[in-house]
Amino acid sequence: MKNKSDKPKTLKPESGKLKTGQLLDLTINSLNEDGFGTASYEGTPILVAGSLPGEIIRAKVTYVGRRETFARMIKLVQRSPDRLPTALCDKGLSCDGCPLIQMNYPAQLTWKKQLVGKFVRRYKTLEKAVLHDVVESPQQLNYRNSAKLVITGKFADPIIGIYRRNSHDVLDIGDCPLHHPLINKIITAVKAGIKKGKVPIYNPKSEMGLLRYLVIRVSETANRAMVVFVTSERSYNEIHHLAKHLQAAVPEVTVIDQNINGSSGNVIFGQKDHFVTKEHVLPAAIGGTRFHISPRSFFQVNSGAARIIYEKVREWGALTGKERVLDLYCGIGGISLFLAGKAREVLGIEVVEAAVADAEMNAQLNNIRNCRFKAGDVARLLGELREEGEKVDLVVLNPPRKGCDEQVLRETAAIGPQKIIYVSCSPQTLSHDLDILAGLGYRTTEIQPVDMFPQTPHVEDVALLVKMKS
């Protein structure tokens, strides 16, 4: 006999809206841009993490908002042929971090190409651009070399993980299959150290406590790790003893930093760093290029996929040693240093001064002398270069997810390079910016998606643009 509680609650509240906790039988129609399965219940769109197109599921409503309603799958009635026979993670249905982890990898790549194409084909100016198949990541699991995690709970039972969607609850991610194994080992050791030292954990409601965030970076090439404890105040003793415990448990941790963030809100890093260890930087490498990474440096989370992207930029640049290259939003100099050996000169521009300092250090580390870096507003510095009238042969654009300000695109076109290579982590903003560049005289010929983030809906793209004849 079936339990009555298993039956979907089809009665709706008087307002006609869904209720949290309501059970629904749903047919999944598609995946949205965030990788959530989408269904419709009496005209209301429902988003379900971990579900795949074509599946019939039973789900419980977890959040009812004005624009979005979310549900959690509690029973799979009819499975998709793209679903893996065995789950790769036991938190796959509760964790929003990797909503595609239930899907086999070839199907993920196909879906990501369709996602990029969806945005690209919105613009007539991009109709003739060749969209290549997605290049797969060298590793589909254990590829993440960094993690930024929330610490919450009590010191007797600490929780280290990520925020659940639409809430301030933190999901303890445990032995995450996307993380480098050393990251998971460090998380386990930090939990034990918090318990042993009775380290107070920060409570954002009361604004009391010490530990706020745990940031980990791993160098695969050196088999070393950097750990940053983000705290609400200095409090030397607790962090000193926690660091001592961590290094005893995980000797691969060679850099430990205490970052002070006394502000409210969800910004992770504060402005003050106090190193517990003598070492202040983590050595890493992509291809034959070496890097020193400081605690707040941006560095690609998937080194293997980053190398594919850098090599594609170098291939499409087709440099002969005579060219002057501009690398805009250069960060710590990854692409600049990769191109330097084939260029006459590379100038990297970045708004973050600390990143420029890292880029200069990395150029010295690799004995590269034809790279210069400038810190400042990208549009303003481009305008100054244009006024100086110096010739530029290639411009590389690698902006944040929001894309380029239109003034940056206009100044780039005004400089008049023969080629522009645009690297983007957002197909939506990439397509928008490529359309603007088309109006400024640059035709997109090819787009190469690269799977920087397996098991997630994110995809990196490299686009090649050439100057049109006037």
C-alpha angles and dihedrals in degrees: 000000000000119000111246089223090065092065118098115256099237096172110102127207119265091260089062092240129123120258130223108258094028115140118228137182107222141181112214111226104180147331119267124221090274093054095254119140111246126214136162125232114189090328096315116118112231125196119207123185116222096020124119134211114278095024125127112213144168111232140180119224109242103172134019114194135166094259105016137037119196130199136183120229111239099168133024108214100172121014131213118242086234092063116104113246091229124035116243092209132029090215094055094114096044102038119080093194097091111016094171096057090103090059124085113250101247089053090051091054092048091050092048092053089051090049092053091045091051091062098036095052092054087081124067090207089065099046094104096044112115110238109203127206115272113270108230123236115255086234125032094187134035089020100124110101094184140041135187108201137181120234116209142146126057126316089248091060110016122190119209117184147082134307117267113238115272093008146071091236115119122223113215100227095194115181097006112199092211094058125087104257090246090062092056091046090053093049091054091049093048091052090052091047093051090052094045095048095037089230110188114240120220118253111204092202096055093026087224128128136049119249115071111156140008117213119188131184125184129199107210093191095052097031089227134125140210121211125195120193108201109205137178093235141004101269097160102189100058094048093043092056092042090051091049091052092047095051091048090052096039111026090181088076103097101159124052121175132181110212116195117220113168095163127107121242133052101295104127106206130054124200101256126077128188116187119216092190132057090238114079102176136050118227115227139160141207112195107321094331118103126211138189111213122204123201097267099034119122111237128167111265093218110051095184094054091042089059090053090053094047091049091050091052090050092047094050092043088062090193120189100191094265100083133103112219131198117204107194120199085013098171111190091348104267099146093032092058092044090056098040096087091059099039136074091224138353124201117192121198124195133163095217109083094200090056091052090052088052091048092053090048091050092050089055091046090057094040090240112157104173095069123093127180132203130192120214147075108330097218093048094048090047089053090053091051091050091052090051087057097222116159118246120191102186133022121194116200117197105162131168120274093278090064129223127327108247090242089060090053092048093049090047091054092044090058086059107219117181090230138026122193114196120198114192141171092201121065089194098056091036092058092046092052094044089055091053091049089051088060088051094055105273124119120205108226104173140013121197116192116204123194100235092158114040116194090025131085092244122109132178120223135199116200127191118211127184129198112256119228112255 
